[in-house]
Amino acid sequence: MSPHLDAVRVERVWVAGGVVRIAACTRELTVACPDCGRGSARVHSRYRRALADVAAGGRPVLIGLSVRRLFCDGPGCGRRTFAEQVEGLTARYQRRSPLLQHLVEMAGVLLAGRGGARLLQILKVPLSRTSVLLHLMRLPLPSPATPRVLGVDDFALYADVYGTLLVDADTRLPIELWAGRDAEQLAAWLRMHPGVEVVCRDGSLVYRQGINEGAPDAVQVSDRFHLWQGLSKRIGDIAAAHRDCLPAAVAEPEPASSPATPAGPSDQADTPARRHAKRLFEAVQAVTDTGCSLSAAARELGLNRRTVGKYASAATWQDCVRRSRPRRSTSLDPYLEYLRQRWEEGEHTATVLHQEIAAKGYRGHYQRVKMAIAPLRRGLPIDTPRARPPSPREVARWITTAPSRRSLHAAEALRRLFEHCPELDRTHDLVRQFAAMLDTRDAAPLPDWLDQLTTTRLPALASLAKAIREDQPAVVQGITTPFNSGVNEGRITDLKLQKRIMAGRAGVPLLRHRVILMALLRRRYP
């Protein structure tokens, strides 16, 4: 809001010490009493106020304003005198103009303490980071209205300490934020804000109890994102349990003379690491077979308890040997056959070979060529790249991806994997059934699907079926209704960004102010 120019008379403008200074005074106008509203022009006295304003021409502006103190002649007013205020220029107990004060507050909202102080320094408003945070914390938060659809989700403050964020799913604005994720806190908030009709949440038992206590009539919706996330985690556990089946997904031709069984660690050459693993396995097994605990065995053998646990739980010593990963393809691979041919022709100098393939287009370093022909000097073949078996996480991602969106490589790898592992094939069928329920928003097949999870004899799926049955009404709502926690996830992503801007050192009150006020600021200035 611009100041009322007719209420102020500028007397002098000059520059001193790099600061634009303005001397002004208020005009002899009638001013309303702030208590009774009665106008008064009877002057008690005058005094001078120093007001900082936004910079002009890259120079800070300082206004010396002479204002009046007036008598209030209202018969029923308890105030005897009052100081006049110029709308848009002064505020009570304020040494900055409202425009400059708004700039300071917005710098705190957008950039927090240190970043806001740097920005204000550029704008010729020197303030420390603590002062910027002080002005930010003085901003009042809007009074939260009771939402019709409430989103509840947790987030990590730091380490194992969590917080709770409430979001209005209709306006998409954050409402409240607090430390902890206990049921009583949520129930107390819901009692103080009656009228919530729908609550979107994850599968947390804590939030479920809090909603049942604070808003028993509200419809609870177990968000489909968290349902799919929980299912994906179980698929990853199943793929990890069948890790030995994953190499079957790699299309690798078997030599005609070799047996059909894949080569394991026992087929490799003897190395010091393998001999060390064998000795440790025999020593640990000899001690633990006597009934000795892992801690006692670790003290007796002088080993770490985790190392003793690994060797004690292994079936054979080969299981404790770290398997080397197949070599990845490099830019030198197209030239390996040429290097092998030139070696057989008698050229054994790595420098000459590097120059020859560089003339053919190779842009790599000489050292890589030297390492590639090193096996040839020992009478061994050149190490050719082999396809690596997929990780359990990668297999879980393939299974949860819709068949129409899979790459040809993923589709072919899954086909080979399912032919080798019927458990993963069955898991894939169950995942597609659940995806069909989510796509069609039809929860009628859910009971039969849960029975299939229980009868698969896979512990991960059986535990998922048990968890869904305990929260089945909310799961049905999550499948059949359009309500979801997408707004919550977006707000939590933004919250984490604000935490990183403040280097993760923000307390809950400061974080609450920034998250709520930032959302309102974005709504005002899209």
Secondary structure, DSSP 8 states (H G I E B T S, - for coil): ----GGGEEEEEEEEETTEEEEEEEE-S--EE-TTT--EE--EEEEEEEEEEEEEETTEEEEEEEEEEEEE---TT----EEE---TTT--TT-SB-HHHHHHHHHHHHHHHHHHHHHHHHHTT----HHHHHHHHHHS--------SEEEEEEEEEETTEEEEEEEETTTTEEEEEEE---HHHHHHHHHHSTT--EEEE-S-HHHHHHHHHH-TTSEEEE-HHHHHHHHHHHHHHHHHHTGGGGGGGS-----TTS-SS---GGGS---HHHHHHHHHHHHHHHHHTTT--HHHHHHHHT--HHHHHHHHH-SSGGGGS---------TTGGGHHHHHHHHHTT---HHHHHHHHHHTT--S-HHHHHHHSHHHHTT------------HHHHHHHHHS-GGG--HHHHHHHHHHHHH-HHHHHHHHHHHHHHHHHHHT--TTHHHHHHHHHHT--HHHHHHHHHHHHTHHHHHHHHHSS--SHHHHHHHHHHHHHHHHTTT---HHHHHHHHHHHHHHHHH--
